[in-house]
Amino acid sequence: MTPNAASAPSGPSRRSFLASTAVATAAVAGGMPLLAACGASDSGSGGGSSSGKDAKKLLPSYVAGNVVTPDIPAKNGSAIGFTGKLDLATLKTSVPKKLGKGGKVTIMSPFWGSPPKAGNAYYRAMDDLIGVDVQWQNQDGNTYDQKLGAVLASSDVPDVVVVPGWNMGGRIPTAIISKFADLGPYLSGDKVKDYPNLAAIPTDAWRRCIFGGKLRGLPQPSPYVTGIVPLYRKDIFDKEGYALPRSADEFLSLAKEITNAKAKRWACMDMKWTAFQSFGVLSGSEKPLGWNLVDGKLVNRIETDAYLEALEWARKLFAAGVVHPDSLLGKNAPDPGPKFAAGEFLIYPNNISQWWSRTAEQATQNPDYKIWGMDIFGHDGGNPQLWAEQPAGIFAFINKKAPESVIRDVLAVANVTAAPYGTKEYMLTNYGPEGTDYTVKDGVPIKTTQGNNEVLNAYVMVASPAATIAHPDFPDVAKAQVEWQQRMGSFTKKSSFYGQMITEPSRYTNLMNDFETLEDDITRGRKKISDMQQAVSDWKSKGGDRLRDWYQKLLDDNGSSAS
């Protein structure tokens, strides 16, 4: 087993991205005003929701795939799981005939790393399977919002543009309505059955693709269970006899027991994300940014006692000296992996994808190393109250000027990239051609050097199957990840705006921009809880209360998604 062994991605974690709560904003010049998708406007400043009364007519019919049966079915909002080895001889075929008609399609997408050269073996094999000549216009993912804004403001828009949810700020949604095609004539209702793998994408993911009253996007489905896990060094916990905490107080006591600054060991990194989970704070990573109906009144997460209590607990950890000094640097902190592996700290919250990736990194270097996921504890020792994340987070859109032939070719691409795990199409999309980009040893696909250079985040950005976790190199990790999601899913509720693609009126775009920085200043002792209370008061007077009225109208018009 080597650290570059390929492993099936898990939902949105396949790219190991974390969207900041400060959603990037990109100004897009021009474009039509953003009309309310289904009601709810604000004096002509636009805005709307994807979940109006007519939404059902726009959604593709759901037809569950039967090509492959997962080892662990989805439950409580989890991904599906596969825990067996791979046998290439038994891979299924989910696209029996080539749907592409040989046309050329240009796709602009964010890319992390060095893009491979055009015409490489992976690209050629994918194009041959699909029957489409895809021309990639890969852009640096770290500055993608800037490029996206410039391209959408121009008249030269590629055939397909990928837009991550965290780049949906500013006037991007307005540009999506102005620049991209209505896919309803090709996918709504039973029309989607021409593309069986797209028909098997969960309906909740499609609902997030409605903009301006039209079905415009191709989604990448996500589990609705939180993707942020308190990861810990299970090997050291077992060796030292540390018990897993069951409350906020127990965590602090354990953290003090673990920490020995003179020996260069601290308990944890910044635990703010876990604090929000433990104290039941509404999710705030994507719009609607923490709005929910509570006891008949619409409130934002920043107005709740739970929000302040979570910040105070995270502050206590810093004040007690149990947090690794790197966390004082905030976003500029170095990659925590090496110091986690060295045992300088034992707990950190991060994307569930790191459960596998950190395991793979250390497999040959440190055979005793074992990273695991800690269950989220209720702050008071009871069950946690968790909130559902959005069921899709990255979308591909087709230029409204594209002829039907191009739209059909793009859908042919998406029908292949949305193929489920265990199929030939999935293997090619995620691993490339066998023998060139990967080999299989003991049922585990291992990428070659060429594969590591070629098979990166390209075709997977167009569309994806239902969220899947499969690690044939570490099946115990895959099993544990899905089971963790299912346990946490049993404590997860859907908020009033779950599953809706919310486009707020432009006047409110920057209303919450400074809150993440203030949160971090408070937890690190640079500001006080009273500073947050004042910021919330200012937020209300500067537009928060008017925005509440706007969200209330959405609820009145469309109803609640809460469960």
Secondary structure by P-SEA (a helix, b strand, c coil): cccccbbbbccccccccccccccbbbbbcccccccccccccccccbbbbcccccccccccbbbbbccccccccccccccbbbcccccccccccccccccccbbbbbbbbbbcccccccccaaaaaaaaaaccccccccccccaaaaaaaaaaaccccccbbbbcccccccaaaaaaaaccccccccccccccccccccccccaaaaaaacccccccccccccccccccccccaaaaaaaacccccccaaaaaaaaaaaccccccccccccaaaaaaaaacccccccccccccccccccccccccaaaaaaaaaaaaaaaacccccccccccccccaaaaaaaccccccccccccaaaaaaaaccccccbbbbbbccccccccccbbbbcccccccccccccccaaaaaaaaaaaaaaacccccaaaaaaccccccccccccccbbbbcaaaaacccccccccccccbbbbbcccaaaaaaaaaaaaaaaaabbbcccccccccccccccccccaaaaaaaaaaaccccaaaaaaaaaaaaaacaaaaaaaaaaaaaacccccc
